[in-house]
């Protein structure tokens, strides 16, 4: 992120304009990616009801007349059981040190527990960096239950962060938009005075190949068994224009490898007679064509990389 700071855009900036980075952290499946998409106003992060869907930091950019807020969606913080899990935690820790404010996401429909306390303790080590508690999924509980959760979250803040606790506590629902704009205002209030960090209209700084891989992984995770999400990695090998196509009718060939850890998982992804892999391609293609602005031909291959989550060399090859 220091690179963005160094390369500040120049030009007329209104008095009082703010720009900076806010990170969203929380347990796996706390609603961080859905909230990022709601605030940016367009899909920049994949979502799933499977925990630990996010595998790397994703920056979504919110543009306003008075501010630019760069939202950093991160993998869920957890006690790691694999080398992959440790590397994801390390990624979050490194990102925390560089942002201007932290949004700590806690679901309204789940009791505050040891996982939340663990994350709060990690945030307490950062000193005076502003931490805003974001109580997500407010649409899933009654008013009474939401009020009880807000009290529990406030108590957690005082217990771990000291008498002052969290700077703010904001209940939100990304699904119906409840208080999303309020959260934007709160986060922006903690941003420094600064010119914009990104050009107007740019919604993410993710490379296209990474976004394509994420869309395919999201499609592949739809409806699969609980153990598979952690074992699935997607690598885009190449994106090339199809030779012989006219400028009026372009086509991109997108060659992709999906890696799993066991042959049984490969069979799940492919499905009977390749039916499920075909569904994955059909589901992902719509998002990819919208992203790239042209028709694509998806060439999907499933490979077994035994125990890749625990193998440093294979993790490196797969981009972790």
Backbone torsions as a table, in degrees:
resi	resn	phi	psi	omega
1	UNK	NA	-24.4	177.9
2	UNK	-60.7	-28.2	178.0
3	UNK	-62.8	-41.5	178.2
4	UNK	-65.0	-37.6	178.9
5	UNK	-62.2	-41.1	-178.3
6	UNK	-68.0	-34.9	-175.2
7	UNK	-98.0	43.0	-178.6
8	UNK	-57.1	139.3	176.8
9	UNK	-69.8	150.3	179.9
10	UNK	-109.3	167.4	-179.2
11	UNK	127.6	178.9	-178.2
12	UNK	-68.1	128.4	178.9
13	UNK	-123.9	127.3	-179.1
14	UNK	-59.8	150.7	174.7
15	UNK	-58.6	137.2	177.5
16	UNK	83.1	4.1	-179.3
17	UNK	-67.1	139.4	179.6
18	UNK	-123.8	148.3	175.7
19	UNK	-154.3	140.0	179.0
20	UNK	177.2	-171.6	-173.6
21	UNK	-112.5	134.6	172.6
22	UNK	-126.2	131.3	-178.9
23	UNK	-101.6	141.3	173.2
24	UNK	-104.4	119.5	178.6
25	UNK	-123.4	165.2	178.5
26	UNK	160.6	176.8	176.9
27	UNK	-64.3	160.3	173.8
28	UNK	-55.0	139.8	177.7
29	UNK	67.4	32.1	177.8
30	UNK	-89.1	1.0	177.4
31	UNK	93.2	18.5	-176.1
32	UNK	-66.3	-46.2	-176.5
33	UNK	-68.2	-41.6	178.3
34	UNK	-61.7	-40.0	179.0
35	UNK	-67.8	-40.6	176.6
36	UNK	-57.0	-48.0	179.9
37	UNK	-61.6	-40.5	-179.1
38	UNK	-64.9	-39.2	-178.1
39	UNK	-74.7	-37.5	178.7
40	UNK	-73.1	-30.0	179.5
41	UNK	92.1	5.4	179.0
42	UNK	-157.9	155.1	-177.4
43	UNK	-70.4	115.2	173.5
44	UNK	-122.4	-13.9	179.8
45	UNK	-129.0	138.5	179.5
46	UNK	-75.0	151.1	-179.0
47	UNK	-127.5	151.9	179.2
48	UNK	-163.0	153.5	174.4
49	UNK	-82.4	3.0	175.3
50	UNK	-86.5	132.6	177.6
51	UNK	-62.0	154.4	175.5
52	UNK	59.4	41.3	175.6
53	UNK	-70.4	-42.6	-178.6
54	UNK	-74.3	130.0	-176.3
55	UNK	-114.4	-9.1	178.9
56	UNK	-152.9	168.2	179.6
57	UNK	-72.6	136.4	-179.1
58	UNK	-123.4	126.1	-179.0
59	UNK	-102.7	119.1	173.5
60	UNK	-109.5	140.1	-170.0
61	UNK	-114.3	121.5	178.6
62	UNK	-101.3	123.0	-178.6
63	UNK	-106.8	130.2	171.9
64	UNK	-135.0	165.0	179.4
65	UNK	-62.7	-29.8	-175.0
66	UNK	-106.3	-2.4	-173.7
67	UNK	-166.7	161.6	170.2
68	UNK	-132.1	121.7	-177.9
69	UNK	-113.7	121.0	178.0
70	UNK	-99.3	110.1	-177.9
71	UNK	-90.8	127.9	-179.7
72	UNK	-108.5	106.5	176.4
73	UNK	-86.8	136.0	-173.6
74	UNK	-126.2	162.3	169.6
75	UNK	-59.2	152.1	178.2
76	UNK	-66.5	134.2	176.7
77	UNK	-77.3	134.9	-176.4
78	UNK	-158.6	167.6	173.5
79	UNK	-78.0	111.7	-169.5
80	UNK	-71.1	143.3	175.6
81	UNK	-111.3	-9.4	-179.6
82	UNK	-135.3	168.3	175.6
83	UNK	-62.7	-37.7	175.9
84	UNK	-58.3	-46.8	179.7
85	UNK	-59.8	-39.7	178.0
86	UNK	-65.6	-41.5	180.0
87	UNK	-66.4	-35.6	177.1
88	UNK	-66.2	-41.9	176.2
89	UNK	-62.0	-41.7	178.6
90	UNK	-62.1	-37.5	178.9
91	UNK	-62.6	-44.0	178.7
92	UNK	-63.9	-45.0	-178.5
93	UNK	-59.8	-42.4	179.8
94	UNK	-65.2	-37.5	-179.2
95	UNK	-70.1	-37.8	-178.8
96	UNK	-55.2	-36.3	-174.6
97	UNK	-72.3	-13.2	-172.2
98	UNK	-106.6	-8.8	-173.5
99	UNK	-92.4	168.4	-179.1
100	UNK	-91.7	-26.9	-179.7
101	UNK	-152.2	159.2	-176.2
102	UNK	-125.1	128.0	171.9
103	UNK	-102.5	111.2	-177.5
104	UNK	-95.0	108.0	-173.8
105	UNK	-88.1	125.8	176.6
106	UNK	-130.5	121.7	-177.2
107	UNK	-65.5	139.7	179.7
108	UNK	-68.7	-25.1	-173.8
109	UNK	-96.6	12.0	178.0
110	UNK	-132.5	133.2	-178.3
111	UNK	-61.9	145.0	173.7
112	UNK	-61.6	127.0	-173.5
113	UNK	-135.0	-169.4	-177.9
114	UNK	-58.4	-36.1	179.0
115	UNK	-62.5	-41.3	177.8
116	UNK	-67.0	-39.9	179.5
117	UNK	-64.5	-39.2	177.5
118	UNK	-59.3	-45.4	-179.6
119	UNK	-66.6	-43.5	179.2
120	UNK	-59.2	-38.1	178.4
121	UNK	-65.7	-37.3	176.4
122	UNK	-65.7	-38.8	-179.9
123	UNK	-68.7	-32.8	-179.9
124	UNK	-63.3	-26.0	-179.2
125	UNK	-72.0	-12.9	-176.4
126	UNK	-83.1	-3.6	177.7
127	UNK	82.6	-129.3	-169.7
128	UNK	-93.2	11.5	178.5
129	UNK	-63.0	130.3	-175.3
130	UNK	-63.8	129.7	177.3
131	UNK	-116.9	120.7	178.4
132	UNK	-107.5	123.6	176.6
133	UNK	-80.2	127.0	-179.1
134	UNK	-115.8	109.7	-179.7
135	UNK	-89.3	101.5	-173.1
136	UNK	-86.0	169.4	174.6
137	UNK	59.9	37.1	-178.6
138	UNK	-62.5	-21.9	-180.0
139	UNK	-70.4	-13.9	-174.9
140	UNK	-90.1	-3.5	-176.9
141	UNK	-131.5	163.7	176.9
142	UNK	-75.5	168.1	177.3
143	UNK	-59.8	-40.9	-178.8
144	UNK	-64.0	-45.1	179.9
145	UNK	-65.5	-35.9	178.3
146	UNK	-65.7	-41.8	179.0
147	UNK	-62.3	-40.8	178.5
148	UNK	-64.3	-39.2	179.3
149	UNK	-67.5	-37.3	178.3
150	UNK	-62.9	-39.3	177.5
151	UNK	-66.2	-41.0	179.6
152	UNK	-65.2	-40.2	178.9
153	UNK	-66.1	-42.2	178.0
154	UNK	-61.1	-40.0	178.8
155	UNK	-64.2	-39.8	176.8
156	UNK	-60.9	-43.5	179.8
157	UNK	-60.8	-44.8	179.9
158	UNK	-67.0	-37.9	-178.0
159	UNK	-65.3	-43.0	-171.6
160	UNK	-97.2	-37.8	-173.8
161	UNK	-97.0	-6.1	-179.8
162	UNK	105.5	-176.0	-173.0
163	UNK	-58.5	-36.0	-177.9
164	UNK	-73.7	-26.3	178.7
165	UNK	63.5	-148.5	179.0
166	UNK	-71.5	146.4	178.6
167	UNK	-62.6	-41.2	177.3
168	UNK	-146.6	157.5	172.5
169	UNK	-129.3	118.8	-173.4
170	UNK	-125.6	114.5	172.0
171	UNK	-79.1	138.2	-178.9
172	UNK	-141.3	161.7	167.3
173	UNK	-135.5	110.6	177.9
174	UNK	-67.4	-26.9	-176.5
175	UNK	-66.7	-46.0	-178.3
176	UNK	-110.6	4.8	175.6
177	UNK	83.4	4.6	-178.0
178	UNK	-58.9	116.3	174.5
179	UNK	62.2	16.5	176.1
180	UNK	-63.8	-43.0	178.9
181	UNK	-64.9	-36.0	177.3
182	UNK	-62.7	-43.1	177.9
183	UNK	-62.3	-40.0	176.7
184	UNK	-57.3	-46.7	-179.5
185	UNK	-60.4	-43.6	-178.0
186	UNK	-63.7	-47.1	-179.6
187	UNK	-63.8	-42.6	-179.5
188	UNK	-63.7	-32.1	180.0
189	UNK	-63.0	-20.7	179.4
190	UNK	-97.5	3.2	179.0
191	UNK	-84.8	150.4	178.8
192	UNK	-77.1	160.2	170.7
193	UNK	-64.5	127.8	-174.1
194	UNK	-169.2	149.1	168.6
195	UNK	-66.3	168.7	176.2
196	UNK	-59.0	149.4	179.8
197	UNK	-98.2	-18.4	-178.9
198	UNK	-135.5	154.8	177.4
199	UNK	-60.1	149.6	178.3
200	UNK	-60.6	135.2	178.5
201	UNK	93.9	-16.2	179.0
202	UNK	-78.0	126.3	-173.0
203	UNK	-102.0	-18.7	177.8
204	UNK	-158.9	156.6	175.6
205	UNK	-108.3	16.4	179.0
206	UNK	-69.8	137.0	173.9
207	UNK	-61.0	148.2	-177.6
208	UNK	-58.5	-39.1	-178.1
209	UNK	-63.1	-37.2	178.4
210	UNK	-67.2	-43.0	178.9
211	UNK	-63.3	-40.8	177.7
212	UNK	-61.8	-45.7	179.3
213	UNK	-60.7	-40.6	-179.4
214	UNK	-66.1	-40.5	178.4
215	UNK	-63.3	-38.1	178.5
216	UNK	-69.4	-40.0	179.8
217	UNK	-66.1	-38.9	177.2
218	UNK	-60.2	-45.0	179.5
219	UNK	-64.7	-37.8	-178.5
220	UNK	-70.2	-26.9	-178.6
221	UNK	-80.1	-14.2	-176.4
222	UNK	-61.9	115.9	172.3
223	UNK	74.9	15.8	-178.6
224	UNK	-94.2	171.1	-178.3
225	UNK	-68.3	158.8	-172.8
226	UNK	-59.0	-34.0	-173.2
227	UNK	-80.2	-17.8	-172.9
228	UNK	-71.1	-38.6	-176.6
229	UNK	-52.5	-38.3	-177.9
230	UNK	-72.6	-21.2	-174.9
231	UNK	-97.7	0.6	-174.5
232	UNK	-104.7	126.8	172.5
233	UNK	-128.9	146.5	-178.0
234	UNK	-126.1	129.6	179.9
235	UNK	-126.4	124.3	175.3
236	UNK	-84.8	115.1	-177.7
237	UNK	-78.2	-41.0	179.3
238	UNK	-162.8	151.2	172.3
239	UNK	-128.9	108.7	-174.0
240	UNK	-129.7	142.7	174.8
241	UNK	-68.8	138.9	178.6
242	UNK	-69.4	126.2	179.9
243	UNK	-65.6	145.0	175.8
244	UNK	86.7	-3.9	178.5
245	UNK	-88.7	142.8	-179.7
246	UNK	-76.4	162.9	177.8
247	UNK	-63.6	-26.2	179.9
248	UNK	-80.3	-15.3	-177.4
249	UNK	-138.8	61.2	-175.6
250	UNK	-74.7	158.9	176.0
251	UNK	-146.3	133.3	177.3
252	UNK	-104.5	131.0	172.6
253	UNK	-90.8	120.6	-177.8
254	UNK	-116.1	111.1	-178.2
255	UNK	-102.2	127.0	-170.1
256	UNK	-135.2	140.4	172.3
257	UNK	-111.9	130.4	172.5
258	UNK	-105.3	123.3	-176.7
259	UNK	-107.2	133.7	172.8
260	UNK	-126.4	175.0	-173.5
261	UNK	-98.1	-20.3	-175.7
262	UNK	-139.3	152.2	177.4
263	UNK	-57.0	-34.5	179.5
264	UNK	-63.8	-34.7	177.0
265	UNK	-70.5	-35.4	176.1
266	UNK	-60.3	-40.9	179.6
267	UNK	-64.8	-36.1	178.6
268	UNK	-64.5	-45.1	-177.9
269	UNK	-65.3	-42.6	-176.3
270	UNK	-73.8	-42.7	-178.5
271	UNK	77.5	171.0	-178.0
272	UNK	-63.6	121.1	179.1
273	UNK	63.1	21.9	-179.9
274	UNK	79.6	11.0	-173.6
275	UNK	-64.3	-40.2	-175.9
276	UNK	-73.4	-38.0	177.9
277	UNK	-63.6	-35.8	176.5
278	UNK	-64.1	-40.7	177.1
279	UNK	-62.5	-41.1	178.8
280	UNK	-59.6	-46.1	179.7
281	UNK	-62.6	-42.3	-179.7
282	UNK	-64.5	-43.2	-177.7
283	UNK	-67.5	-41.8	-176.7
284	UNK	-74.7	-31.3	-172.3
285	UNK	-59.2	-38.3	-177.6
286	UNK	-60.7	-47.1	179.7
287	UNK	-66.6	-37.9	-178.9
288	UNK	-67.6	-42.0	178.7
289	UNK	-65.4	-36.5	176.2
290	UNK	-66.3	-38.3	179.8
291	UNK	-67.1	-46.8	-173.8
292	UNK	-89.0	-14.0	176.6
293	UNK	73.6	23.6	178.8
294	UNK	-158.3	166.6	177.8
295	UNK	-70.1	146.8	179.5
296	UNK	-131.7	152.3	169.6
297	UNK	-111.8	117.4	-177.6
298	UNK	-93.5	124.2	176.6
299	UNK	-112.3	98.8	-173.4
300	UNK	-102.9	132.8	176.9
301	UNK	-130.9	136.3	179.7
302	UNK	-105.1	128.8	-179.5
303	UNK	-127.6	154.6	176.6
304	UNK	-99.8	124.0	172.9
305	UNK	-121.8	93.3	-168.8
306	UNK	-55.3	125.6	175.6
307	UNK	50.9	40.5	-174.9
308	UNK	-63.5	-25.9	-178.9
309	UNK	-65.1	-21.0	-176.6
310	UNK	-109.3	1.4	-173.3
311	UNK	-107.8	110.4	-177.0
312	UNK	-55.5	-41.1	-178.3
313	UNK	-65.1	-45.4	-179.3
314	UNK	-68.5	-36.2	176.5
315	UNK	-59.5	-41.3	178.3
316	UNK	-62.7	-42.8	-179.7
317	UNK	-65.7	-30.2	-178.0
318	UNK	-90.5	4.2	172.6
319	UNK	92.4	18.1	179.9
320	UNK	-110.1	NA	NA
